[in-house]
Amino acid sequence: MGSAAAAAVLAGALAFACTPAPSGRLGTATDEDLPTAAPSASASLPSYDPSTTVAGYAPGFPRDLLPAPEGATVVASSAAPGTGALTDVTLNLTTPRTADEVLAQLEEQLGAQGFARADTGVPTGLTAQTAFTRRAEAADGARDDADPLVETLLVGVLDDGDQRLVSVSGSVVVPAG
C-alpha cells in the first residue's frame, strides 16, 4: 500500500473514531450512557483464608522457629497444613529496621536452627529478598532419603520510607506440642 493510500485509510479511521458526541466534546458520554443506579451497598468483601490471623500469630504458627525480629509489629500470620509433614506459614510485619538489619537478624535466628541462606538472584521490585532452606526429619522421625523433606522460607522486604514491610512465607515442619 502506498503512503497516499495509507494516509487516506488513517484519515478515514480517525474521522470515524473522533466523531463528536451529542455534547459536542469528543468521547463524552451522553446522559443516557451514564449509570442511573447507585452502587449496591451489599457489595461483598474479599474472603480470607480462615488460617490467617490479623495483628498476631495464627494458631499453630511456629513462633519458636520464626519469631518476629526485634522491634517489629506483626501485621498478619497464617499456618495451614501443607504437603505431608510440612505446614505452610506466612508472617507479615512492619519494622523500622533497615532491610539489611532485618535479613541479618532473620539469618541469625534461622541459622541457629539449621537453615542456610540461599540468595534468590531473581530481580524484583523488592528492596531485598532471600531464601532459607534446611533438610528436616518428619515429625515421627521417619524420612525417605529418596524423597528428602526440605523446609523453605522466602523473605521479601519492601522499603516504605520510615518502615520496612517484611513478608516471610514457606513450608516448615512444626514440632508437635
C-alpha positions as CSV (number, residue, x, y, z in Angstrom):
1,M,0.0,0.0,0.0
2,G,1.4,3.4,-1.0
3,S,1.9,6.2,1.5
4,A,-1.0,8.2,0.0
5,A,-3.4,5.2,0.4
6,A,-2.2,4.6,4.0
7,A,-2.8,8.3,4.8
8,A,-6.3,8.1,3.4
9,V,-7.1,5.0,5.4
10,L,-5.7,6.6,8.6
11,A,-7.7,9.8,8.0
12,G,-10.9,7.8,7.5
13,A,-10.3,5.8,10.7
14,L,-9.6,9.0,12.7
15,A,-12.7,10.7,11.3
16,F,-14.9,7.7,12.2
17,A,-13.3,7.3,15.7
18,C,-13.4,11.0,16.5
19,T,-17.0,11.8,15.7
20,P,-18.2,14.4,18.2
21,A,-20.6,13.2,20.9
22,P,-24.0,14.9,21.3
23,S,-22.5,17.1,24.0
24,G,-20.0,18.5,21.4
25,R,-17.0,17.0,23.2
26,L,-15.1,14.0,21.8
27,G,-15.6,10.8,23.8
28,T,-18.0,12.3,26.3
29,A,-20.9,10.0,27.3
30,T,-24.4,11.2,26.9
31,D,-26.8,11.3,29.9
32,E,-28.3,8.0,28.6
33,D,-24.9,6.3,28.8
34,L,-24.4,7.2,32.4
35,P,-25.4,4.8,35.2
36,T,-28.6,5.7,36.9
37,A,-28.5,3.5,40.0
38,A,-26.1,3.9,42.9
39,P,-23.6,1.1,43.6
40,S,-25.1,-1.7,45.7
41,A,-24.4,-1.3,49.4
42,S,-24.3,-5.0,49.8
43,A,-21.1,-5.5,47.8
44,S,-19.2,-8.4,49.2
45,L,-15.8,-8.1,50.7
46,P,-13.0,-10.4,49.7
47,S,-12.7,-13.6,51.7
48,Y,-9.6,-14.6,53.6
49,D,-8.2,-17.9,54.5
50,P,-9.5,-18.9,57.9
51,S,-6.0,-19.9,58.9
52,T,-5.0,-16.2,58.8
53,T,-4.8,-14.1,62.0
54,V,-4.5,-10.3,61.8
55,A,-2.2,-8.4,64.2
56,G,-0.9,-11.6,65.9
57,Y,0.2,-15.2,65.5
58,A,-2.2,-17.7,64.0
59,P,-3.0,-20.9,65.9
60,G,-0.3,-23.5,65.1
61,F,2.2,-20.9,63.9
62,P,5.8,-21.9,64.8
63,R,6.7,-18.9,66.9
64,D,9.8,-20.6,68.3
65,L,11.1,-21.3,64.8
66,L,10.1,-17.9,63.3
67,P,9.8,-15.2,65.9
68,A,9.2,-11.6,64.7
69,P,12.5,-9.7,64.5
70,E,13.2,-7.3,67.4
71,G,11.1,-4.1,67.2
72,A,8.8,-5.5,64.6
73,T,5.0,-5.4,64.6
74,V,3.1,-8.5,63.3
75,V,0.6,-7.4,60.7
76,A,-0.8,-10.9,59.9
77,S,0.3,-14.5,60.0
78,S,-1.1,-17.9,59.0
79,A,-0.4,-21.6,59.5
80,A,-2.1,-24.2,57.4
81,P,-1.5,-27.9,56.7
82,G,0.9,-28.3,53.7
83,T,2.2,-31.3,51.9
84,G,3.0,-34.3,54.0
85,A,4.7,-33.3,57.3
86,L,5.0,-29.6,56.2
87,T,3.0,-26.7,57.4
88,D,2.6,-23.7,55.1
89,V,3.3,-20.5,57.0
90,T,3.2,-16.8,56.3
91,L,4.4,-13.9,58.5
92,N,3.8,-10.3,57.5
93,L,5.2,-7.5,59.6
94,T,6.5,-3.9,59.7
95,T,9.7,-2.7,61.3
96,P,11.7,0.5,61.5
97,R,15.0,-1.6,61.0
98,T,16.7,-1.4,57.6
99,A,16.3,-4.2,55.1
100,D,19.9,-5.4,55.8
101,E,19.3,-5.4,59.6
102,V,16.0,-7.4,59.1
103,L,17.8,-10.0,56.9
104,A,20.8,-10.2,59.3
105,Q,18.5,-10.9,62.3
106,L,16.4,-13.5,60.4
107,E,19.6,-15.1,59.2
108,E,20.9,-15.3,62.8
109,Q,17.7,-16.8,64.1
110,L,17.1,-19.3,61.3
111,G,20.8,-20.2,61.1
112,A,20.8,-21.2,64.7
113,Q,18.1,-23.6,63.8
114,G,19.9,-25.2,60.9
115,F,18.6,-23.1,58.0
116,A,21.1,-22.0,55.3
117,R,20.7,-18.7,53.4
118,A,20.4,-19.0,49.6
119,D,20.1,-15.8,47.7
120,T,17.4,-16.0,45.0
121,G,19.2,-13.9,42.4
122,V,15.9,-13.0,40.8
123,P,15.5,-9.3,40.4
124,T,12.2,-7.9,41.7
125,G,10.6,-4.7,42.9
126,L,11.5,-5.5,46.5
127,T,14.3,-3.7,48.4
128,A,15.7,-7.1,49.4
129,Q,14.9,-10.8,49.2
130,T,16.4,-14.1,50.1
131,A,15.5,-17.7,50.9
132,F,16.4,-20.0,53.7
133,T,16.3,-23.8,53.4
134,R,17.1,-26.9,55.6
135,R,16.6,-30.6,55.3
136,A,14.4,-31.9,58.1
137,E,13.1,-35.0,59.7
138,A,9.4,-35.8,59.6
139,A,7.6,-35.2,62.8
140,D,7.6,-39.0,63.5
141,G,11.4,-39.2,62.8
142,A,10.9,-41.2,59.6
143,R,12.4,-39.9,56.4
144,D,12.7,-41.4,52.9
145,D,16.1,-40.3,51.6
146,A,14.9,-40.8,48.0
147,D,12.4,-38.0,48.7
148,P,14.0,-35.6,51.2
149,L,11.9,-33.3,53.3
150,V,13.1,-29.8,52.6
151,E,11.9,-26.8,54.5
152,T,11.9,-23.5,52.7
153,L,11.3,-19.9,53.8
154,L,11.2,-17.0,51.3
155,V,11.8,-13.5,52.7
156,G,10.9,-10.2,50.9
157,V,11.5,-6.7,52.3
158,L,9.9,-3.6,50.8
159,D,11.2,-0.2,52.0
160,D,8.3,2.1,52.6
161,G,10.1,5.2,53.8
162,D,10.2,5.1,57.6
163,Q,9.1,1.4,57.8
164,R,10.0,-1.8,56.1
165,L,7.3,-4.2,55.1
166,V,8.5,-7.8,55.6
167,S,6.9,-11.0,54.3
168,V,8.2,-14.4,55.2
169,S,6.4,-17.4,53.7
170,G,7.2,-21.0,53.1
171,S,6.8,-24.6,54.3
172,V,8.3,-25.9,57.5
173,V,8.0,-28.8,59.9
174,V,6.2,-27.6,63.0
175,P,7.2,-29.6,66.1
176,A,4.4,-31.4,67.9
177,G,3.3,-29.8,71.1
